[in-house]
């Protein structure tokens, strides 16, 4: 099993919180699609396994026209063996999901949408520099449904400054009333090279206190669970049978190919590659047959630590026996005192051969993982 990620590096405008790689200059979109299609051909030998997931991320992939999307999908199908039951996801902004665009996406083989709603609060949408309104978000979802989509994920952001518990509950009620198959929650983080980062440095933005952000996250877990959603990863909640297969492949360490500027790839063994995070440099490299990616070789210890990091974020938890078989050592013996400490704080549970996080542990999942890492030799 393997997956393909396609990075579409364009947006109509920049959200004030976003630090992903994108450009608001859409004039070279056709050229970029041609370049990505060329990269797909040139890397056709990277994956030997059947492709079971395809994911269009960005940026804003819903900006793609029908012919552009068709070109990329055709390139994938012509150069890889794609499963007839592959999960094909496309990230979309509500303003793009007109009735016609939703129908076109479905017609071209997209079978899962991930829609960035973020909040239903009109003032907060404007504050974050989102283009769409709350009404447009609801209309986009209904357009997708009427087009035939039966697997839709919606994004929400929590820990928004001056967005209190009542406002957050309203967002959760609004999103569950739409009854999507999947919901992703992301805490607002202030990145240095964003508008919000600038505002924070100028004291124009004060982040929500950590305890208030934690309260919103824990409340959301209880609320979504009560509404039939299963938390299968720190940020992800899905109805039974609707967990993201593509995301799961990342956590399981299966091979994937990432194409487009800024995309990452992993061969399933010990090698990662990273495409240049610059549209102009990427296009020049593709057009002139120059190098556009860097490689990183992972040590055995790095692979084990990555497994701890990713598995700990999931509801399945860390397979302690597997880690022992790979490393020759037991996590329990290396970190006895720390494990006892976080167990007493009700952050983890040990069930059989698995170490799992509880809700309070999910709040600091990455910090716990770092403390459980094996030391580099």
C-alpha positions as CSV (number, residue, x, y, z in Angstrom):
1,X,0.0,0.0,0.0
2,X,1.2,3.5,-0.8
3,X,-0.1,7.1,-1.1
4,X,0.5,10.1,-3.3
5,X,0.3,13.7,-2.0
6,X,0.0,16.6,-4.5
7,X,0.8,20.1,-3.2
8,X,-1.1,22.9,-5.0
9,X,0.7,26.1,-3.9
10,X,-1.9,28.7,-4.6
11,X,-4.5,30.7,-2.6
12,X,-6.7,33.6,-3.5
13,X,-5.6,35.4,-0.4
14,X,-3.4,34.7,2.6
15,X,-5.1,33.8,5.9
16,X,-3.5,35.7,8.8
17,X,-2.6,32.5,10.6
18,X,-1.2,30.3,7.7
19,X,2.4,29.4,7.4
20,X,2.0,26.7,4.7
21,X,3.7,27.2,1.3
22,X,1.6,29.0,-1.2
23,X,1.4,32.0,-3.5
24,X,-1.5,34.4,-4.1
25,X,-0.2,35.0,-7.7
26,X,-2.3,32.7,-9.7
27,X,-0.8,33.6,-13.1
28,X,1.4,30.6,-13.3
29,X,-1.1,28.0,-12.2
30,X,-1.3,26.3,-15.6
31,X,2.5,26.1,-15.7
32,X,2.6,24.7,-12.2
33,X,0.1,21.9,-13.1
34,X,2.2,21.0,-16.1
35,X,5.4,20.9,-13.9
36,X,3.7,18.7,-11.2
37,X,2.4,16.4,-13.9
38,X,6.0,16.2,-15.3
39,X,7.3,15.4,-11.8
40,X,4.8,12.6,-11.4
41,X,6.1,11.0,-14.6
42,X,9.8,11.4,-13.6
43,X,9.1,9.7,-10.2
44,X,7.0,6.9,-11.5
45,X,9.5,4.3,-10.1
46,X,9.5,5.8,-6.6
47,X,6.5,3.7,-5.4
48,X,6.2,0.0,-6.2
49,X,3.1,-0.7,-4.2
50,X,-0.5,-0.1,-5.2
51,X,-1.7,3.4,-4.6
52,X,-4.6,3.3,-2.1
53,X,-4.8,7.1,-1.3
54,X,-4.4,10.3,-3.3
55,X,-4.5,13.6,-1.4
56,X,-4.6,17.1,-3.0
57,X,-3.4,19.6,-0.4
58,X,-2.1,23.1,-0.3
59,X,-2.6,25.9,-0.7
60,X,-6.1,25.7,-2.1
61,X,-6.6,22.7,-4.4
62,X,-10.2,23.7,-5.0
63,X,-8.8,26.5,-7.2
64,X,-7.9,23.8,-9.8
65,X,-10.0,23.8,-13.0
66,X,-11.5,20.6,-14.3
67,X,-8.9,20.2,-17.0
68,X,-6.0,20.9,-14.5
69,X,-7.4,18.3,-12.1
70,X,-7.9,15.8,-14.9
71,X,-4.3,16.3,-16.1
72,X,-2.9,15.5,-12.7
73,X,-5.1,12.5,-12.1
74,X,-4.4,11.1,-15.5
75,X,-0.7,11.4,-14.9
76,X,-1.1,9.5,-11.7
77,X,-3.2,6.7,-13.3
78,X,-0.9,6.4,-16.3
79,X,2.3,6.0,-14.1
80,X,1.1,4.1,-11.0
81,X,-1.2,1.3,-10.2
82,X,-4.1,2.9,-8.5
83,X,-6.6,0.8,-6.4
84,X,-10.2,0.9,-7.7
85,X,-11.2,1.7,-4.1
86,X,-8.6,4.4,-3.6
87,X,-9.5,7.3,-1.2
88,X,-9.1,10.5,-3.3
89,X,-9.2,13.6,-1.1
90,X,-9.2,17.2,-2.1
91,X,-8.9,20.2,0.3
92,X,-11.4,22.9,-0.5
93,X,-12.4,26.4,0.7
94,X,-16.1,27.1,0.9
95,X,-16.1,29.9,-1.6
96,X,-14.9,27.5,-4.3
97,X,-17.6,24.9,-3.8
98,X,-20.3,26.2,-6.0
99,X,-22.8,23.7,-7.3
100,X,-20.9,23.4,-10.6
101,X,-17.5,23.0,-9.1
102,X,-18.7,20.4,-6.6
103,X,-20.2,18.4,-9.4
104,X,-17.1,18.7,-11.5
105,X,-14.9,17.5,-8.6
106,X,-17.1,14.5,-8.1
107,X,-17.2,13.8,-11.8
108,X,-13.4,13.8,-12.0
109,X,-13.0,11.1,-9.3
110,X,-12.6,13.0,-6.1
111,X,-14.5,11.0,-3.5
112,X,-13.6,12.8,-0.3
113,X,-13.6,16.5,0.5
114,X,-11.8,18.3,3.3
115,X,-13.5,21.7,3.7
116,X,-11.8,24.5,5.7
117,X,-14.6,26.2,7.6
118,X,-12.5,27.2,10.7
119,X,-15.4,29.0,12.5
120,X,-19.0,30.0,12.0
121,X,-18.4,33.4,13.7
122,X,-18.5,36.1,11.0
123,X,-16.3,38.5,12.9
124,X,-13.6,35.9,13.5
125,X,-13.7,34.8,9.9
126,X,-13.0,38.4,8.8
127,X,-10.3,38.7,11.6
128,X,-8.5,35.6,10.2
129,X,-8.8,37.0,6.7
130,X,-11.0,34.2,5.4
131,X,-12.9,34.9,2.2
132,X,-16.0,32.9,2.9
133,X,-18.9,33.7,5.3
134,X,-20.7,31.3,7.6
135,X,-23.6,31.2,5.2
136,X,-21.3,30.3,2.4
137,X,-19.7,27.5,4.5
138,X,-23.1,25.9,5.0
139,X,-24.0,26.3,1.3
140,X,-20.7,24.8,0.3
141,X,-21.4,21.7,2.4
142,X,-24.8,21.3,0.9
143,X,-23.5,21.7,-2.6
144,X,-21.0,19.0,-2.0
145,X,-23.7,16.7,-0.6
146,X,-26.0,17.3,-3.6
147,X,-23.2,16.6,-5.9
148,X,-22.9,13.1,-4.5
149,X,-20.1,13.4,-1.9
150,X,-20.7,10.9,1.0
151,X,-17.4,11.4,2.7
152,X,-16.8,15.0,3.8
153,X,-14.4,16.3,6.5
154,X,-14.8,19.8,8.0
155,X,-12.1,21.8,9.8
156,X,-12.5,23.9,12.9
157,X,-10.0,26.1,14.8
158,X,-10.2,26.4,18.6
159,X,-8.2,28.7,21.0
160,X,-9.1,31.8,19.0
161,X,-8.5,34.9,21.1
162,X,-11.7,36.4,22.5
163,X,-13.6,33.3,21.4
164,X,-14.9,32.0,24.7
165,X,-16.4,28.7,25.7
166,X,-19.9,29.7,24.6
167,X,-18.8,30.8,21.2
168,X,-16.8,27.5,20.8
169,X,-19.8,25.5,21.8
170,X,-21.8,27.3,19.1
171,X,-19.2,26.3,16.5
172,X,-19.4,22.7,17.6
173,X,-23.2,22.7,17.5
174,X,-23.2,24.2,14.1
175,X,-20.7,21.8,12.6
176,X,-22.4,18.7,14.1
177,X,-25.8,19.9,12.8
178,X,-24.4,19.5,9.3
179,X,-23.6,15.8,10.1
180,X,-20.3,15.5,8.3
181,X,-18.5,12.1,8.3
182,X,-15.3,13.6,9.7
183,X,-14.2,16.6,11.8
184,X,-10.7,17.9,12.3
185,X,-9.8,20.3,15.1
186,X,-6.8,22.5,15.2
187,X,-5.6,24.8,18.0
188,X,-4.7,28.3,16.7
189,X,-0.9,28.6,16.7
190,X,0.9,31.9,16.0
191,X,3.6,31.4,13.5
192,X,6.4,34.0,13.3
193,X,6.2,34.8,9.6
194,X,2.5,35.4,9.5
195,X,0.3,38.5,10.0
196,X,-0.7,37.1,13.4
197,X,3.0,36.7,14.3
198,X,3.5,40.4,13.4
199,X,0.5,41.4,15.4
200,X,1.7,39.5,18.4
201,X,5.1,41.1,18.3
202,X,3.4,44.5,18.2
203,X,1.2,43.5,21.1
204,X,-2.0,43.7,18.9
205,X,-2.8,40.1,19.6
206,X,-2.8,38.2,22.8
207,X,-3.1,34.4,22.6
208,X,-5.8,32.6,24.5
209,X,-4.3,31.3,27.9
210,X,-3.2,27.7,27.8
211,X,-5.7,26.6,30.4
212,X,-8.6,28.1,28.4
213,X,-7.4,26.5,25.2
214,X,-7.1,23.2,27.0
215,X,-10.6,23.5,28.3
216,X,-12.0,24.1,24.8
217,X,-10.1,21.0,23.4
218,X,-11.3,18.7,26.2
219,X,-14.9,20.0,25.9
220,X,-14.7,19.3,22.2
221,X,-13.7,15.7,22.8
222,X,-16.7,15.1,25.1
223,X,-19.0,17.0,22.7
224,X,-18.0,15.2,19.6
225,X,-17.9,11.8,21.3
226,X,-21.4,12.3,22.5
227,X,-22.4,13.1,18.9
228,X,-21.2,9.9,17.5
229,X,-17.6,10.8,16.5
230,X,-14.6,8.6,17.4
231,X,-11.4,10.4,18.3
232,X,-8.8,8.3,16.4
233,X,-6.0,10.8,16.5
234,X,-5.1,14.0,18.5
235,X,-6.9,16.3,16.0
236,X,-9.2,14.0,14.1
237,X,-12.6,12.7,14.8
238,X,-14.6,10.4,12.4
239,X,-17.7,8.4,12.3
240,X,-17.2,4.6,12.2
241,X,-15.7,3.7,8.8
242,X,-14.8,7.3,7.9
243,X,-11.3,7.7,9.4
244,X,-8.8,9.3,7.0
245,X,-7.0,6.5,5.3
246,X,-4.4,8.9,3.9
247,X,-3.5,10.3,7.3
248,X,-3.3,6.9,8.7
249,X,-0.7,5.9,6.1
250,X,1.6,8.7,7.5
251,X,1.2,7.4,11.0
252,X,1.7,3.8,10.0
253,X,5.0,4.6,8.2
254,X,3.8,3.4,4.8
255,X,5.6,4.8,1.7
256,X,4.2,7.9,0.0
257,X,5.2,10.2,-2.8
258,X,4.8,14.0,-2.4
259,X,4.9,16.1,-5.6
260,X,4.8,19.9,-6.0
261,X,6.9,22.6,-4.3
262,X,7.4,22.0,-0.6
263,X,6.1,18.4,-0.7
264,X,7.7,15.6,1.3
265,X,8.2,11.9,0.3
266,X,9.1,8.8,2.3
267,X,10.2,5.5,0.8
268,X,8.8,3.4,3.7
269,X,12.3,2.5,4.8
270,X,14.9,5.1,5.8
271,X,14.8,7.8,3.2
272,X,12.8,11.0,3.1
273,X,13.0,13.7,0.4
274,X,11.9,17.3,0.5
275,X,11.0,19.4,-2.5
276,X,12.2,23.0,-2.7
277,X,9.7,25.3,-1.0
278,X,9.7,28.0,-3.7
279,X,7.4,28.1,-6.7
280,X,9.9,29.9,-9.0
281,X,12.8,27.7,-8.1
282,X,10.6,24.6,-8.4
283,X,9.4,25.6,-11.9
284,X,12.9,26.4,-13.1
285,X,14.2,23.1,-11.8
286,X,11.5,21.1,-13.5
287,X,11.7,23.0,-16.8
288,X,15.5,22.8,-16.9
289,X,15.9,19.3,-15.5
290,X,17.7,20.5,-12.4
291,X,17.6,19.1,-8.9
292,X,14.6,20.2,-6.9
293,X,14.7,18.0,-3.8
294,X,16.9,17.1,-0.9
295,X,17.2,13.7,0.8
296,X,17.6,12.7,4.4
297,X,18.7,9.3,5.6
298,X,17.1,8.2,8.9
299,X,19.0,6.1,11.4
300,X,17.4,3.1,13.0
301,X,16.9,5.1,16.2
302,X,15.3,8.0,14.3
303,X,12.9,5.6,12.7
304,X,12.0,4.1,16.1
305,X,11.5,7.6,17.6
306,X,9.3,8.6,14.7
307,X,7.2,5.6,15.2
308,X,6.7,6.6,18.9
309,X,5.9,10.1,17.9
310,X,3.2,9.1,15.3
311,X,1.7,6.2,17.1
312,X,1.4,8.1,20.4
313,X,-0.9,10.6,18.6
314,X,-3.4,7.9,17.6
315,X,-6.1,6.2,19.7
316,X,-4.3,2.9,19.1
317,X,-1.2,4.1,20.9
318,X,2.4,2.8,20.9
319,X,2.9,-0.9,20.3
320,X,5.5,-1.5,23.0
321,X,6.3,-5.0,21.9
322,X,7.0,-3.8,18.4
323,X,9.3,-1.0,19.7
324,X,11.1,-3.6,21.8
325,X,11.6,-5.9,18.9
326,X,13.0,-3.0,16.8
327,X,15.3,-1.5,19.5
328,X,16.2,-4.4,21.8
329,X,15.1,-2.3,24.7
330,X,11.9,-1.6,26.6
331,X,10.3,1.8,26.8
332,X,9.1,0.9,30.2
333,X,12.7,0.3,31.5
334,X,14.2,3.4,29.9
335,X,11.5,5.8,31.2
336,X,10.1,4.2,34.3
337,X,10.0,7.4,36.4
338,X,8.5,9.6,33.7
339,X,5.8,7.0,32.8
340,X,4.9,6.7,36.5
341,X,4.6,10.5,36.7
342,X,2.3,11.0,33.7
343,X,0.3,7.9,34.8
344,X,-0.4,9.6,38.1
345,X,-1.5,12.7,36.2
346,X,-4.1,10.6,34.3
347,X,-2.4,11.3,31.0
348,X,-1.7,7.7,29.9
349,X,-3.0,4.2,30.2
350,X,-1.1,0.9,29.7
351,X,-3.3,-1.8,28.3
352,X,-1.6,-5.1,27.4
353,X,1.3,-4.2,25.1
354,X,0.1,-0.7,24.2
355,X,0.7,2.7,25.7
356,X,-2.2,5.1,25.0
357,X,-2.8,8.7,25.8
358,X,-5.9,9.9,27.6
359,X,-7.5,13.3,26.7
360,X,-5.2,15.2,29.1
361,X,-2.2,13.5,27.5
362,X,-3.4,14.4,24.0
363,X,-2.9,18.1,25.1
364,X,0.8,17.6,25.3
365,X,1.3,14.6,23.0
366,X,4.4,15.8,21.3
367,X,6.1,16.8,24.6
368,X,5.4,13.3,26.0
369,X,6.7,11.6,22.8
370,X,10.0,13.6,23.1
371,X,10.5,12.4,26.6
372,X,9.9,8.8,25.5
373,X,12.5,8.9,22.7
374,X,15.4,6.6,22.6
375,X,18.8,8.5,22.9
376,X,20.8,8.9,19.7
377,X,24.1,7.1,19.8
